[in-house]
Amino acid sequence: MVWKHNGRTIPTGKAWVSDTGTKYPKQWGNLTDAEKKSAGLVWENDPVVETFDMRFYDAKDVEKKLDDVNAVDSDGKAIIDPTTGKQAVSLGLKSIWIAKTKTTTNSLLQKTDWEITRKAEKGTAIASATSTYRDKVRTACDTIETKINNCSNLNAFKALFDVPVDSDGNPTGNAPIYDFPDEA
């Protein structure tokens, strides 16, 4: 949002000279809107920036792909991965979020891995709460992956990010995509 004079932005708090040679002091911002307009100033609003959710869209109204697709160049020719010699693949949202889910699962399990290592090395029993928690984490991972894979369109996928709420709008749990158990 700025005042302009014949296309020139007039900085607030700085003196300026109009195209006709009229000098205005640095306090020109104290003028009324009518006085500014009579000096040849025109108010210009900031451009409207279209926003979109980058989790689901590459640009406004350009949905990201749910499934993996073979990568091609602008001529439609296969892009070959120099490392494998095979056609490159652009990962879809399903593959990306399954990988993120596995990373979260790994992170949650790592916190109790020391108990598993101690059991293997020393034969020390694993606390039942730890075993139960680890089973719940693995089950949650499987459930989330199944929900991701069952999405047939972007709206179904986006719904995985919706937090369930009660009739008053209060959260009642986690969004399905993040529905892991609380730590033991």
N, C-alpha and C positions, 0 to 999 in steps of 0.2 A: 504494500500500500504506500504509494508515493505521490507527491505532486510533481507534475512535469510541465515544462515550458517548451512548446514546439518539439516535443520528443525528448528533450533533455531532462534527466532526473535532477531535481533541485534538492540538494541535501539539507536536512533540517539542521539549524544552528550554524549555517554558513551563509555569508553574504553572497548575493548573486546579481547579475546584470541581465535585464531582459534584452531581447533582440532589437528593441527600439532604443536601447541605451539607458533605460531607467535603472537606477541602482536601488537595491533593496538590502537593508541591514541584516545581520545574522539573526535578528529577532523576528524576521518575516513570518515565522510560524505563529506568532501571536495575532496576525491579521485574521479577520473573520473569513469564513469561506467565501462570502460575497466579494470581499476585497481581494482575495487570492485569485478568484475567477476574473475579476476586472483587470488584474495584472497579467492575465493571459495564462494563468496556471490551470491545469486540468488534473483532477484526481484520477488516479489509476489504481484499481484493485490488483492485488497479487493474482497471478494466473491460478486457475483452479487446477490442482494436482489430483489426478485420478488415482485413488489408492486401490490396492488389491492385496489379498492375502498371499504372500509369497510361498507359503507352505503348499498351496494348491494351484497357483497360477504362475505362468511365466511372464505374463503381461495382462493388462486388463482384458478380460474375456477370452484369454488364451489358457485353457486348462492344461495342466501338466498331465502326462500320460500315467495311467494306473499301472500298466504292464510294461515290461521291458520291450524295447524295439531295436532292431538292427540299425546301426548308425550308417547314414549315407551322406554324401556331400551334396552341394547345391544342384549337381547334375543327376542326382539319384544313384550315383555309383557307390558301391560299398566302401566304407572306410575300414582299412585293414589295420589292426593293432600290430605295430612293429615288434612287440614283445612275443606275441603268440602266433602271428602270421594269420590269424583268423579275423573275421569281421568283428569290429568293435560293437559293443552293445551299450545303448543309452538306458540306464536303469530307470524304471518307473517308480512311482510312489510306493507301490507294494514292496518292491525289493528294498528300497531305501528305508522304509519304516520297519520292515522285518529285521534288517541289519541293526537299526537303532534299538529295537526291542531286545535283540540278542546282546547288544552292548550293555544295556541297562541290566539285563539278567546277570551277565557276567560280573558287573560291578556289585550287584547285590549279593551274589554268592561269594565273591572274593572276601567279603568281610568275615566270613566264617570258615574260609578255606584252611586256616591254621588248625582248626579242630580236626578236619579231615586228615591233614598231614600228620598231626600228632597221633591220631588213631592208627594210621598206616605205619608210622615209625615206632611208636611205643606201645600200641595196643590199648591206649587210654580210650575209654568210652566217650562217645559223642553224646552231648546232652540231647534229650528227646525234643526239647524246644527247638534246638538247632536243626535237627533232622526234619521236624515238622515244617519249620520255616523254609528250609531249602526245597522241600517238596512243593510247598505252596508257591514259591517263586518260579520253579520249573513249570508247574501247572499253569500259572498266570501267563508265562511266556507262550506256552502252547495255545492257550485260549486267545490271547491277543493276536498271535500269528494266524489262527483260524479265522478270526473276525476280519483281519486285513485281507486274507485271501478270498473271503466270501464276498467282498465288495464288488459289485458289478458295475458301479458308476461312481463318479466323483462325489455326488451328494451322499451316497452311502458311506464313502470313505470319510468325508468331512464330518459325518455324524459320530464317528469314533472319537472325535475331539470334544464332543459336547458333554459337559459335566451334568449328571443327573440332578434334578432339583425337585423339591416337594412343591405342594400347591402354593406355598408362600414365596417360592423362588429361592429357597435356601438349599445349598448343595447337600446332597445325600450320599455322595461317594465320589469316586474318581472318574474322570473321562475314561471310556473303555480302552483307549490306546495307552493309558498310563495306569491301568488298574492292577498294580502290584500290591502284595500284602505289606502291612507295616512290619518293621523290623522286630525280630524276636527279643 
